[in-house]
Amino acid sequence: MDQIRLTRTLETAECARRNAVSVTTAHLSLPVGSVGHVVDRLGEGYLVEFGSRGPDRCDWFGVLYPSEIELATEVVAQAA
């Protein structure tokens, strides 16, 4: 899976609204710089997960758009 990093904060309300996980941590927010993984590429964006806790569990699972993330190749290039 490709690694991504958020380029903007997803506040608690937005995280709750956009999260496809049925049981989540209360008051979850994802700050700028949070690292996640691409699960699938969609026509308009990426299906991503944050906080992987095994093959079938994570903290946040949903669609993010290119303007909201940096892909792993961009993350690695900035670190160099």
N, C-alpha and C positions, 0 to 999 in steps of 0.2 A: 504494500500500500504506500502511496505517495504521502509524504508529510506536508502539512500546511501550517501557516501561522496567521492568526487573525490580524487584520490591519485596523480594526475598529472594535470598540467595546460593544458587547451584546449585554444590555442591562437585564435585570431580573425579569421584567415583564415581557421583553422581547424574547428572551431565552425560553420562557414558559410558553409563549404563543407559537414559536417556531420549532419547538422540540417534539420529535416524533416518539420519544420514549414515554411509556405510559406511567412509570413510577420514577420520579426524579427527586433529587435533593431539593428541599425547600430553599427558596431565595438563591438559586444558582444563577450566577452571572459569569460571563466569559470576558476577561479583560484583554485589551490589546496585547498581542504577543503570545496568547494562548496557543499551544501546539496541539494539533489534531491530525487525523488521517483521512485521506480520501478513500471512500468505500466504492464509489461509482461515479462516473462522469455522465452528466445529463446534458440535454441540449442547451439549456441556459445556465447551468451551474454545476455544482459538485455536491454529491451526497457525502457528508462527512460525519465523523464521530470524534468526541472529546472524552477523555477519561476512560479509556478502555480498561475493563476489568475482566478480561477473558474473551473467548470467542463469541459470546452471546450477551454481553453486558457492557454498558458504557453509561456515562453521565449525561451526555447530550448527543443527539443524532438528528440531523436535518440537512436542509439544502442551504448552501452558501453560494454566493455569486462571486465572479472573478474580482470585482471591485472590493470585496470584503476580506480577501485572503492573499497570501503569497504562497506560491507553490514551492516545494522542496528545493528545486533548482535555484530559485530566487533567494531562498533562505540561506543555502550553502554559499552562493556567490557573495552575499552581503557579509557573511562571516569571514570570508577569505581576505 
